[in-house]
Amino acid sequence: MTSKITVEETPGGYSYVFESGAVGSGSKFSGKDDENIHLIEERYPVRIVLRGENITVQGPDRDAVEIVSDFIDQMLSIASKGHAIRAAEIRYGMDMIAKRGAVDLEALYDDLLCMTARGKPVRPKTLGQRAYIKAIRENDVVFGIGPAGTGKTYLAVCEAVNMLKSGAISRIVLVRPAVEAGESLGFLPGDLKEKVEPYLRPLYDAFFDLLSPERFMRYIDKNVIEVAPLAYMRGRTLNDSFIILDEAQNTSPEQMKMFLTRLGFGSKAVVTGDLTQVDLPSGKRSGLFVVQDILEGVKGIDFIRLENVDVVRHEIVQRVVAAYERHEERQREKQETGTGSTAAKS
């Protein structure tokens, strides 16, 4: 994306001025007590001034003034269309720019995915999420791999609900490996739904938000939405269905193959997982890890790898994910150089 901004050199450095009427949208953009402006000023060496009908960006570094001015230009355009600009959107936007350079943020706000049961619009919040949705729409099988908080499961449910409402599919099937219960679930009391429910709660939460709990339970009763542990997929063929395999990092390679071969005519599958959260017994390979080498590049199948920059939960979640990534990288380096605890003992 090419910047439309041309900054001017001033005695004190560089500046850019948004003139005549920018403040009309600027008040929506600036946030409560100018919170959004303060966030930008904390990240970049600039000063942002709202005065009269003008917004001025000024600072000693030309690149910083240009980046911030371009960012504000997009935010003002987004705000002028009636979108609320919260502190979270400012952080997501700045993170994407820092990670990927100049990006078209307006395109994210123009892409309405669906509406929640309460009438709130659902849009992709990051470029990674947008690529994920695009992949789901264009492929039969999509793997969404990334850390917690990147919207892997929620966005898959959103697309499943869209396809169900449009009549493109007749059923949604929710699948999760029940590792904690040894997969068989045989020792738990009650019928299948009662046994599986605790392990599918994260999926339920997404459906409650998008359909309402009452409507979701009606679909469950009519078998329009089906929930099942991965072990119960063996021997089945699922036609005209949207199938979501969640927590796929906890599948074995054999289970992953079994799941993928359940796909019938008119069906779509989305497989989500986080390879940093594998709960399998020590030494057992994750099917989600192995499948990347096997199916990468196969027509009709796509892998979307979401990153720390795509985390859209509380800001602290992003920091936690980043801290763990740094820790794991240090551990790998120790193992490779032979300075880890195992090498020290030998």
DRENTOR-455134 format. One record per residue (C-alpha): x, y, z. Coordinates in steps of 0.5 Angstrom, whole numbers, plus 500, padded with zeros to 3 digits. Example, Ala and Ser with C-alpha at 12.3 -4.5 7.8 and 13.67 -1.06 7.14 Angstrom:
BEGIN
525491516527498514
This chain:
BEGIN
500500500503507498502513503498519501502523506507528504510531510513538511520540514519545519524549523523544529523538525517535520510536521503534517497538518490535517486541515478543515474539518478533520477535528469532526472525525478527530474527536471520534478518533482521539478517544476518551481524554485523548487516550488514543493520541497518548497511545500513539505518542508513547509509541512514536517520537511525535506530538499530536495537536488538535486545535480548531479545525486542524490536527497537527503531527510534528516531531524530529524524525521524518519517518515517524511523522509520516508513519503516524500521519498516514495512520491517523489519516486512515483512522479519521477515514474509518471514524468518518464512516461511523466506526468507534475507534477504541484504544484496542484498535489503535494498538492493533493498528500500530502493531500491524504497522510495526510488524508489516509496514504500511497496511490498508487498515480501512479494508479491515473495517469494510469487511463485515463478517457477521452480526452477533445475536445482540446486533454487534458487527464482527469484523477481522481486526488484523491482517492475519485474521482477514487472510484466515477468513479469505482462506476459509471462504476459498478452500475446502480445508483450512488450518488456523495455527497460532497462539491463544487470542487470535480468533481462530475458533471464533472466526471459524464459528462465524463462517460456519454460522454464515454458511448455515444461514445461507443454506450452503450447508445443512449441519455444523459439527464441532469436534475436539480431542478430549485429552484430559479424559483419555479420549474415551470419556467412558468413565464419565456419567451421562449421555454423550452430550453431557460427557462432551460439553465441558471439553467443547465449552469454548466453542459453545461460548462463540455460538452463544455470542453469535446465535444466542444460547436459546437458538444454539440449543434448539439447533443442538436438539434438532441435530443441526449442530452436533458436538462430539469427541474426535474418537466418535468421528471414526467410520463416518462420512460428513456431507453438506457440513461445516466441521470444526476441529478445535485444539488440534495440537492434541491429536495424534498423526493417526487421529488427524488423518482419520478426521480429514478423511471424514470430509464428504461432498459439499463439506468444509473443514477448519482445523484450529490449534496452538503448537505451543500448547500441546497436552499429549504425553511426552514423546508423542507427536502432534498430528497438527505438527506432522500434517504441515509437512504432508499437506502443505501445497495440496490444492484446496488446502491452506495453512494460515499461521497467525502470530502474536500481532494477531492477538486481539484479547486483553493487551496483557495476553499479547505480552504473555504470548510474546514473553513465552515465545521469547522463553521458548526461543531461549530454551531452543537455543540452549538445547542447540548449543548444549548449554541446557540442563540436560547437556549440563548433567551428561
